[in-house]
């Protein structure tokens, strides 16, 4: 048996088994109503009312049905394919593979059995129609390809229109597999309708079918407008009416158009206008208002400086622009001058500009391949990276124009490529430098390569019309940098003039070319992740799959792709040199270098240089960010491989061809899984169909968005209450967006603490703060932005942190944000003394740099009822071999007092009457102990009525493990073990401490042993970090509580811990901590 017959036989076996499995799975749908297992005993099965009979019947059905049915179906399929050629046999067999998948995705018999059978019967017949109908094959001649591209664009336009208008997918079950089937079916309907109309016109009216097809595709251009109408006009109430009008217009145009566009004009229309605008729409619609919550860190990098630019600050002189002055706020400030000071301006700017990256990738694909399908693949592979990225747009556009300049000998393209590179320097400093360096390096390598291995004459790089005698690739490669440099000067000139007028040109030069290269690795870089431990410690299928399918492999995928591309080009180039050296015999063996080889070289050079940002901040996100040219490189390599396999296909027999087809069928799914293509398409599709609801804010289902929105509101209101308009504040939490929301200026040049961490910048910051004397400093971030890369700001900027501790004091916590205010009696030390605090921490400090908190709900130094006086003593012990640092904070109402302590190894410290002796205060409040993650001290508080000599209650510290959180399974806390009243005067007090990031609301009830509520419930609330105490709970609820009852604290909103204190008439007291319990 020949190889192709064996492969077909294997496919028939698989098809038979899959269809037999589909029949079995369809029959299992009838077993849902089998009775549950008889409850003769108590077990999981009987408790869940589960039918084990269904399991046994299902297993028996599988063993008795699938094997014989597979054998019978295999014979049927063998007879059916006996008279078919290989292609028809494969079309017959493959649809049955999807039968089990349809069960998994739909669970409907019609899909499980009907669709595969229909496709199996229709596929070979469609192939036969194609092979036996010359008129049909003629409709797909090369001359008609531009019109087919136009038809594809129109079909996609209608699908986009439907997505946006209805805000849902086409498939009734939201799975990607079904969506792909439906989309393909609807696109096929467009082709079927157009070809059918053309054929009927030929048969009935003696019209030329190809002319009719051209007229139909050109007349259907109004369909392209539909998705833009739906994107602008929301909600589109009269979508059906608009669709009907569009169809009527198409029909009229089809009759009126007698001479359709020429093929080249049609291709240009599709390639340079229609597809780019559709790609832009998809990119924009899937990212506009993409996040419901405000990222105070990353958005703050732009809107924080923008707020100060609106006040007159100058880039580089007054603002340290790390990424580039346009990206870091200046462009937003200019736009806000035009459209108003609003966050929506910044959000719209990022979406509008970022969507052009997909368009740039499209044009890159067009100039490299001259093919609409391959250009679409370029954009699709760009979705593997961050397609909507403001900063990388300029490099992709510059690369596309640069290659167009080299390929078509277009000096104008070289100039425009330079313009984009010049703008990029000021939009994204690193991308601009990489683009310029890439152009120079690519020009040099092109010149060397073209000198030693000239470009093939038939490679598509012939001089463009009007190019004169510029037909020497080496000469043109040498000339390209000159015109590119002219473009760089033109692109950079407006911004250079702007900076010169503002007196900041020297600051730009020093910051961009001296300071940033010197500090960037120390402040912003990350070590390259460990990729080998997976193989050395615990290599198994799970860890290997995790390595390949998750982020680790993608960290090295870009370098691997670049290396493969370089190896291929060097081999081709060295082979071309050998052919020149050894003459005709060698030339006959291999073709000379061609256009695709040189395109691969250019893209690889640019991609390799851009890897600097990925290897600098060596994390998955930045490797992802730097991979925007990897997609086109992979397509180039695939096309080169395809050309080689095409030669094998042509020279091989049917066995070789079937083997290549099977190889391709195996590789395509593997690549789809490796590059996460299904997941990325799903995410993109979900974002696209949700466009209308996002932009109109019709659905807010992100609790984090609501939390951040209230955090911004409350912090802003508090800052405005503490500072007059125009007075500066300082953010020490890496949340520079607060400068924008509070509308308060930054007294320093720095908007991120990591950037001000160099010694000289800390000195500059302290000097600026002391001159401006801002009343408020923002510290801490609930999202841990203040621990960027796991390094707390106190560790990064030790001198500034020491200055803040000396000059400022804790004021209050507002939704997780700490506000510190300047001391009235502040006497700061000299800057040099603060700089002496800077020490390079050891690695252990990095490992344990996270922050955790313990809380003692109620401590005090305060007189009480009946002549009592309550006093709390604190004991702390360091159980570790290294010194332990901690921050103690006493919070009473809106006042907070901080004390920093250091315990030597194994040291124990005790503070009698800790509120008075350590905090120099009085009253009742909460004690917070902040320590490094997993390095908690041993801490105990004893509270007693010292006036009556009562026995002290020993209070353990509480933490998140003891908390109740609203909306979770532990939303209720139970106080159990309440002692019985022994005498008159017994008093039960209850308290709640808010340990969350926003105000907490709760309900206190008393319950009997059977769970029945007694008395009236008490509802109240408490602000962040504060304690709520109810004295004499029995009096408050109007009921007696005995030792068989419990007190329940239900957390309605927020997060908190609860406790009770029992005070006996003689002054003895007892502390009882609440425990998380399931809500009743």
Secondary structure, DSSP 4 states (H G I P E B T S, - for coil): --HHHHHHHHHHHHHHHHHHHHHHHHHHGGGTTSPPPP-SS-SHHHHTT--HHHHHHHHHHIIIIIHHHHHHHHHHHHHHHTTS-HHHHHHHHHGGGGHHHHHHHT--HIIIIIIHHHHHHHHHHHHHHHHH-HHHHHTT-GGGHHHHHHHHHHHHHHHHHHHHHH-S-SSSS--HHHHHHHHHHHHHHHHHHHHHHHHHHHHHH---HHHHHHHHHHHGGGHHHHHHHHHHSSS-TTHHHHHHHHHHHHHHHHHH-SSPPPHHHHHHHIIIIIHHHHHHHHHHHTTTT--SS--TTTTHHHHHHHHHHTTT--BTTTB--SS-TIIIIIHHHHHHHHH-S-HHHHHHHHHHHHTHHHHHHHHHHHHHH--HHHHHHHHHHHTTS--S-TTTHHHHHHHHHHHHHHHHT-HHHHHHHHHHHHHHHHH-HHHHHHHHHHHHHHHHHHHHHHHHSPPPTTSS-PPPTT-TT---HHHHHHHHHHHHHHHHHHHHHHHHHHHHHTT-HHHHHHIIIIIHHHHHHHHH-BPPPP-SHHHHH--SHHHHHHHHHSHHHHHHHHHHHHHHHHHHHHHHHHHHHHHHHH-HHHHHHSPPP-HHHHHHHHHHHHHHHHHHHHHHB-SHHHHHHT-TTHHHHHHHHHHHHHHHHHHHHHHS-HHHHHHHHHHHHHHHHHHHHHTTHHHHHHHHHHHHHTHHHHHTT-----HHHHHHHHHHHHHHHHHHHHS-TT--BEE-SS-THHHHHHT--BSSS-SSGGGGGSHHHHHHHHHHHHHH--SEEEE--TT-GGGGGG--HHHHSHHHHHHHHHHEEEEEEETTEEEEEE-TT-----HHHHHTT-----HHHHHT--EEEEEEEEEEEEE-GGG-EEEEEEEEE--SSS-EEEEEEEEETTEEEEEEEEEPTT-EEEETTHHHHTT---EEEEEEEEEETT-PPEEEEEEEETTTTPPPEEEE-B-GGG-EETTSTT-EEEE--PPPP-STT-EEEEEEEE-SSS-EEEEEEEE-TTS-EEEEEEEEEE-TT-EEEES-HHHHHTS---TT-EEEEEEEESEEEEEEEEE-TTS-EEEEE-EEE---
